[in-house]
Amino acid sequence: MPDRLVLLVTSPRLPAGLLTAQAWDLVRSAPVFAAADPALPGVTVEVVAADPREQAARVRSAARGGTAVWLAGPDGDPGFAHALGDLLAGDPGGAEIEVVYGSWDPPGARLLDVVAVMDRLRSPGGCPWDAEQTHSSLMPFLLEEAYEAYDALADGDLAALREELGDVLLQVAFHARLAEEAGEDPWSIDDVAGDLVAKLVRRHPHVFEGAPADDLHGAWERIKQEEKGRASALDGVAQSQPALALAAKYLSRAARAKTPVADPGLPAGLAPPRSEDELGELLLGLVAAGRAHGLDAEAALRRAAQSYAAKVRAAEG
């Protein structure tokens, strides 16, 4: 049988010892070589930190009459692979190369790279701009990136959405890193992820606990209310969102909770719009009319929404 040279490829995002049974059989039964010591427990690895051609020659020599294993580094060691291919090109039939995957990235593994890059940026010798940022200084970027992701969705541009979601993820990783560095009550991105997983499991009992799947929206709201101790259907509504979105959220929450407060009506003589186009024209006209009289439509609608919310809370309590 020809000599056997195995290129063992592993995920750089998993601990070195997490290998398949096939990979463990290989590293325990054949000489193992690498460009750096992977610290495999119970396995002797010869480090050949030299020119790829010398590495290839050493592994070829060790494989004569049997098997030799090259444990590839994080990038797969393409230089070694090419050098080994060139070496064996002049030795047809003398050896065979086999690629074995000893471990591979699980879904979501690249998120570990995000954490590693953020650590590099914030650590000494990293980026001066990143090093001086605070939760407060980053606040505008969180909104901006969320809006840009929303624009990509509205445009149906999935390629742009992929990029914009990366920018949103950057804000998550950045704020989590800042919190990890806090001197008092620090928390990390692992805590963020852990809290999210626990919340998703808790709020989907029909998936994780075999509960009935009827009235999903009602069950979701009841669970949220129990979790947060909310006294009102309007508790938890984000106050920083634009006034139009805030008003729509208040009305939606109140309707879902069946609160005994009537929806605000239109002024007498004003016909209700029959389409989104008519509604848009009506809203735009109101903004223009207010502007002509020096009125701030955003502030006015926010005050009206808050007044409506106060009536809802009073009716609830």
C-alpha positions as CSV (number, residue, x, y, z in Angstrom):
1,M,0.0,0.0,0.0
2,P,1.2,3.5,-0.7
3,D,2.5,5.7,2.2
4,R,-0.3,7.7,3.8
5,L,0.0,11.4,4.5
6,V,-2.9,12.9,6.4
7,L,-3.7,16.6,6.5
8,L,-5.8,17.0,9.7
9,V,-7.9,20.1,9.6
10,T,-9.7,21.4,12.7
11,S,-11.8,24.4,13.7
12,P,-9.7,27.2,15.2
13,R,-12.8,28.3,17.1
14,L,-13.0,25.2,19.2
15,P,-10.7,23.9,21.9
16,A,-7.9,21.7,20.5
17,G,-9.1,18.6,22.2
18,L,-12.5,18.6,20.7
19,L,-11.8,16.1,17.9
20,T,-13.8,13.4,16.2
21,A,-13.2,9.7,17.1
22,Q,-11.5,9.2,13.7
23,A,-9.1,12.2,14.4
24,W,-8.3,10.9,17.8
25,D,-7.5,7.4,16.4
26,L,-5.1,9.1,13.9
27,V,-3.2,11.3,16.4
28,R,-2.8,8.4,18.8
29,S,-1.6,5.9,16.2
30,A,0.7,7.8,13.9
31,P,3.4,10.5,14.3
32,V,1.9,14.0,14.4
33,F,3.6,17.1,13.1
34,A,2.5,20.8,13.2
35,A,3.9,24.3,12.8
36,A,3.0,25.1,16.4
37,D,2.2,23.0,19.4
38,P,-1.6,22.5,19.6
39,A,-1.3,21.1,23.2
40,L,-3.3,17.9,22.5
41,P,-3.6,16.0,25.8
42,G,-1.7,12.7,25.7
43,V,-0.4,13.3,22.2
44,T,3.2,14.0,21.3
45,V,3.4,16.6,18.5
46,E,6.7,17.4,16.7
47,V,6.8,21.1,15.9
48,V,8.4,21.8,12.6
49,A,8.5,25.6,12.4
50,A,10.5,26.0,9.2
51,D,10.1,26.5,5.5
52,P,7.0,24.7,4.1
53,R,9.3,22.7,1.9
54,E,11.2,21.4,4.9
55,Q,7.9,20.7,6.7
56,A,6.7,18.7,3.7
57,A,10.0,16.8,3.5
58,R,9.9,15.9,7.2
59,V,6.3,14.6,7.1
60,R,7.0,12.7,3.8
61,S,10.0,11.0,5.5
62,A,8.0,10.0,8.6
63,A,5.2,8.5,6.4
64,R,7.5,6.0,4.7
65,G,6.0,2.5,5.3
66,G,3.0,3.9,7.2
67,T,1.1,7.0,8.1
68,A,2.1,10.5,9.2
69,V,-0.3,13.3,10.3
70,W,0.1,17.0,9.7
71,L,-2.1,19.0,12.1
72,A,-3.0,22.1,10.1
73,G,-3.0,25.6,11.7
74,P,-6.0,28.0,11.8
75,D,-5.6,29.0,8.1
76,G,-5.2,25.4,6.9
77,D,-1.5,25.8,6.2
78,P,-1.9,26.3,2.4
79,G,1.9,26.7,2.0
80,F,2.6,23.3,3.5
81,A,-0.2,21.7,1.4
82,H,1.3,23.2,-1.8
83,A,4.8,22.2,-0.9
84,L,3.7,18.6,-0.2
85,G,1.9,18.5,-3.5
86,D,5.0,19.6,-5.3
87,L,7.1,17.1,-3.4
88,L,4.8,14.2,-4.3
89,A,4.4,15.3,-7.9
90,G,7.8,13.7,-8.6
91,D,6.9,10.5,-6.7
92,P,3.8,9.1,-8.5
93,G,2.2,6.2,-6.7
94,G,4.6,6.5,-3.8
95,A,2.2,8.2,-1.4
96,E,-1.4,9.4,-1.1
97,I,-2.6,12.6,0.6
98,E,-5.8,12.4,2.6
99,V,-7.7,15.4,4.1
100,V,-9.5,14.6,7.4
101,Y,-11.7,17.0,9.2
102,G,-11.1,16.5,12.9
103,S,-13.6,19.3,13.9
104,W,-15.6,21.9,12.2
105,D,-17.3,25.2,13.0
106,P,-20.8,24.8,14.6
107,P,-23.4,27.3,13.4
108,G,-22.7,30.7,14.9
109,A,-19.0,30.0,15.4
110,R,-17.9,33.2,13.6
111,L,-19.5,35.2,16.4
112,L,-16.5,34.2,18.4
113,D,-14.4,36.1,15.8
114,V,-16.5,39.2,16.4
115,V,-15.7,39.0,20.2
116,A,-12.0,38.4,19.4
117,V,-11.8,41.4,17.0
118,M,-13.6,43.7,19.5
119,D,-11.1,42.5,22.2
120,R,-8.2,43.5,19.9
121,L,-9.7,46.9,19.1
122,R,-10.3,47.8,22.8
123,S,-7.1,46.3,24.2
124,P,-3.8,48.3,24.5
125,G,-2.3,48.7,21.1
126,G,-5.7,48.6,19.4
127,C,-7.6,51.4,17.8
128,P,-7.5,54.8,19.5
129,W,-11.0,55.8,18.3
130,D,-12.5,52.5,19.6
131,A,-10.6,52.9,22.9
132,E,-12.2,56.3,23.7
133,Q,-15.8,55.3,23.0
134,T,-18.4,55.1,25.8
135,H,-22.0,53.9,26.0
136,S,-23.1,57.5,25.5
137,S,-20.9,58.3,22.6
138,L,-22.2,55.2,20.8
139,M,-25.9,55.9,21.2
140,P,-26.4,57.7,17.9
141,F,-24.7,54.9,16.0
142,L,-27.1,52.3,17.4
143,L,-30.1,54.2,16.1
144,E,-28.4,55.0,12.8
145,E,-27.4,51.3,12.1
146,A,-30.9,50.1,13.0
147,Y,-32.4,52.6,10.6
148,E,-30.0,51.6,7.8
149,A,-30.9,47.9,8.3
150,Y,-34.6,48.9,8.2
151,D,-34.0,50.8,4.9
152,A,-32.4,47.7,3.4
153,L,-35.4,45.6,4.4
154,A,-37.8,48.2,3.0
155,D,-35.9,48.1,-0.3
156,G,-35.8,44.3,-0.4
157,D,-32.1,44.5,-0.7
158,L,-30.9,41.3,1.1
159,A,-27.2,41.9,0.2
160,A,-27.4,45.3,1.9
161,L,-29.3,43.8,4.8
162,R,-26.5,41.4,5.4
163,E,-24.0,44.2,5.7
164,E,-26.3,46.4,7.8
165,L,-27.0,43.6,10.3
166,G,-23.3,43.2,10.7
167,D,-23.2,46.9,11.7
168,V,-26.0,46.3,14.2
169,L,-24.1,43.3,15.6
170,L,-21.0,45.5,16.0
171,Q,-23.0,47.9,18.2
172,V,-24.2,44.9,20.4
173,A,-20.6,43.6,20.7
174,F,-19.2,47.1,21.4
175,H,-21.7,47.9,24.2
176,A,-21.2,44.4,25.7
177,R,-17.4,44.9,25.7
178,L,-17.8,48.3,27.4
179,A,-20.0,46.7,30.1
180,E,-17.4,43.9,30.6
181,E,-14.8,46.6,31.4
182,A,-17.1,48.3,33.9
183,G,-15.6,48.5,37.4
184,E,-19.0,47.8,39.1
185,D,-21.4,45.0,38.1
186,P,-19.7,44.1,34.9
187,W,-21.4,41.8,32.4
188,S,-20.3,40.4,29.0
189,I,-21.7,39.4,25.7
190,D,-22.0,35.8,27.1
191,D,-24.5,37.3,29.6
192,V,-26.4,39.0,26.9
193,A,-26.6,35.8,24.9
194,G,-27.5,33.7,28.0
195,D,-30.3,36.1,29.0
196,L,-31.7,36.0,25.4
197,V,-31.7,32.2,25.3
198,A,-33.4,32.0,28.7
199,K,-36.0,34.6,27.6
200,L,-36.7,32.7,24.3
201,V,-37.2,29.4,26.1
202,R,-39.4,31.0,28.8
203,R,-41.6,32.8,26.2
204,H,-42.1,29.7,24.0
205,P,-43.5,27.1,26.4
206,H,-45.4,25.6,23.4
207,V,-42.0,24.7,21.9
208,F,-39.9,23.8,24.9
209,E,-42.4,22.6,27.4
210,G,-45.2,21.0,25.3
211,A,-47.7,23.7,26.3
212,P,-50.8,24.2,24.0
213,A,-50.0,26.4,21.0
214,D,-53.4,28.3,21.0
215,D,-53.5,32.1,21.7
216,L,-49.8,32.6,21.2
217,H,-50.0,36.4,21.3
218,G,-52.0,36.4,24.5
219,A,-49.6,33.9,26.1
220,W,-46.6,35.9,25.1
221,E,-48.0,39.1,26.7
222,R,-49.0,37.3,29.9
223,I,-45.5,35.8,30.2
224,K,-43.9,39.2,29.6
225,Q,-46.2,40.8,32.2
226,E,-45.3,38.1,34.8
227,E,-41.6,38.5,34.0
228,K,-41.4,42.3,34.3
229,G,-44.2,42.8,36.9
230,R,-46.0,45.2,34.5
231,A,-49.0,47.0,35.8
232,S,-50.2,48.4,32.5
233,A,-50.5,47.1,28.9
234,L,-48.4,50.2,27.9
235,D,-45.4,49.4,30.2
236,G,-42.3,48.6,28.3
237,V,-43.1,50.7,25.2
238,A,-39.9,52.4,24.0
239,Q,-40.2,56.1,24.7
240,S,-37.4,57.2,22.4
241,Q,-39.0,56.0,19.2
242,P,-40.5,58.5,16.8
243,A,-43.9,59.9,17.9
244,L,-45.8,58.3,15.0
245,A,-44.5,54.9,15.9
246,L,-45.1,55.6,19.6
247,A,-48.7,56.5,19.0
248,A,-49.3,53.4,16.9
249,K,-47.7,51.2,19.5
250,Y,-49.9,52.7,22.3
251,L,-53.0,52.2,20.2
252,S,-52.1,48.6,19.4
253,R,-51.3,47.7,23.0
254,A,-54.5,49.3,24.3
255,A,-56.6,47.5,21.7
256,R,-55.0,44.1,22.4
257,A,-55.6,44.6,26.1
258,K,-59.2,45.6,25.4
259,T,-58.9,48.7,27.6
260,P,-62.1,50.7,27.9
261,V,-60.7,53.8,26.3
262,A,-62.0,54.9,22.9
263,D,-59.6,55.6,20.1
264,P,-59.0,59.3,19.5
265,G,-61.4,60.5,16.8
266,L,-61.0,62.9,13.9
267,P,-62.0,66.5,14.1
268,A,-65.6,67.2,13.0
269,G,-65.9,67.6,9.3
270,L,-62.7,65.7,8.5
271,A,-63.4,62.6,6.4
272,P,-61.5,59.5,7.4
273,P,-58.9,58.4,4.8
274,R,-59.8,55.4,2.8
275,S,-56.3,54.3,1.7
276,E,-52.7,54.6,2.8
277,D,-52.2,57.2,0.0
278,E,-55.0,59.4,1.4
279,L,-53.7,58.9,5.0
280,G,-50.2,59.9,3.9
281,E,-51.5,63.0,2.2
282,L,-53.5,63.9,5.3
283,L,-50.5,63.5,7.6
284,L,-48.3,65.5,5.3
285,G,-50.9,68.2,5.1
286,L,-51.1,68.4,8.9
287,V,-47.4,68.6,9.2
288,A,-47.3,71.4,6.6
289,A,-50.1,73.3,8.3
290,G,-48.4,73.0,11.7
291,R,-45.1,74.2,10.2
292,A,-46.8,77.2,8.7
293,H,-47.8,78.2,12.2
294,G,-44.5,77.4,13.8
295,L,-45.7,74.2,15.4
296,D,-43.6,71.1,15.8
297,A,-45.6,68.1,14.6
298,E,-43.3,65.5,16.2
299,A,-43.6,67.2,19.6
300,A,-47.3,67.8,19.3
301,L,-48.0,64.1,18.4
302,R,-45.8,62.9,21.2
303,R,-47.7,65.0,23.8
304,A,-51.1,63.7,22.4
305,A,-49.8,60.1,22.5
306,Q,-48.7,60.6,26.1
307,S,-52.1,62.1,27.0
308,Y,-53.8,59.1,25.5
309,A,-51.5,56.8,27.4
310,A,-52.4,58.5,30.7
311,K,-56.1,57.9,30.0
312,V,-55.4,54.2,29.3
313,R,-53.4,53.8,32.5
314,A,-56.1,55.6,34.5
315,A,-58.7,53.2,33.1
316,E,-56.6,50.2,33.9
317,G,-55.9,51.2,37.5
